[in-house]
Amino acid sequence: MRRTIVGFCLLLSLVAQPCSAEESRSERISFGGYGDIHYNNPAIGTMKQSAVSEADVHRLVLGWGYEFTPQIRIDVEVDYEHAAKGIELELAYLDYDLNPNLTFRAGSVLMPVGPLNEFHEPPLYYSVERPYVEKYIVPTTWQEIGMGLVGRSKNGALAYRGYVVTGLDAMGFTGLEGLDGGISHGSEGKAEDLAGVARVEYAAVSGLSLGVSGYYGGADQGDSTLKKVLVAIGSADARYRGHGWDVRGAAYGVTVDGAGRVFSATGQGIGKTMIGWYGEIAYDLLGRDAREGGSRSLMVFGRFEDFDTMNEVPSGLVSDPSAARRVITAGLSYLPIEKVALKGDFEHWKDDTDTQLNRFNLGLAFRF
């Protein structure tokens, strides 16, 4: 009888060990993502009022994380754009905690430039489309392969990120799209030039947060026709949230030293300086619900944007007036819970050719 009991216990231990290992493994795995579906009338990317309207599963991003140890973990996100017609890696990096307030990070990382690029999930902004300044002046989302440090002060009021990353490729710059065509997306990107990028955020005052970012690096990628191209970016932003109000703004400046050589090599006239800024004000019409412990919010908002991807051009090149654009966006964003948003807004565009466009947008956004 004793042998039977011992044998049964041994069998139980053998069965329990794999189960326990699987439970431990599953506890270390995390899964999340976000997505948005848009209706645009007329379609995005045109200044023709007569252009057709468009409905689009704009993006679905799925992410995974795995904790090897309490100090070492990896995060990966894959972006399926336009109903998965386009697929790209959004990020893939390893974090190694050096101490409770400082982490070493390496891999394909999001550039800490401005307030949106790292925190761009659709429920986090009220409009259907992301602010256009953070598309045309600084690409969003923008990731490069590199390494650096992520940290914060002991009281949490000060946060910072700083990386050394692969540089941009100036052969992809354009007059109307700015730097967007020069990012590598972490896919076989040229790495002859490196860049440094950093961001500092301060949030010691309740409801108020401030941020500054900087980027500097080469963009000729060893191309002899370009000789030397350097890109510098600076940004500053502020946000206040309290008593139902959400007020934010950001400003960006870009210089391209060697823009004339890019024009000579590609025939593409680009700005040697690019500038843009926006200001937004929003108010929660269901503020009472939040004060009483509810989770719903109905944000009415308005935003003004002013940006010019050819603010200054190289000698001998004439600036394209359609590169100087202003956008007014106003609308509503209803969040039945914090991670789901139903949106509707109206955009009015005008450029320096005096071309104008009105656009109506609807959107569904979520994150999990």
Beta strands, then each sheet from edge to edge (+ up, - down):
strand 1: 29-41
strand 2: 54-67
strand 3: 72-81
strand 4: 86-99
strand 5: 102-110
strand 6: 143-152
strand 7: 158-166
strand 8: 194-202
strand 9: 208-218
strand 10: 230-242
strand 11: 245-257
strand 12: 273-284
strand 13: 297-312
strand 14: 324-337
strand 15: 340-351
strand 16: 356-367
sheet 1: 1+ 2- 3+ 4- 5+ 6- 7+ 8- 9+ 10- 11+ 12- 13+ 14- 15+ 16- 1+
end
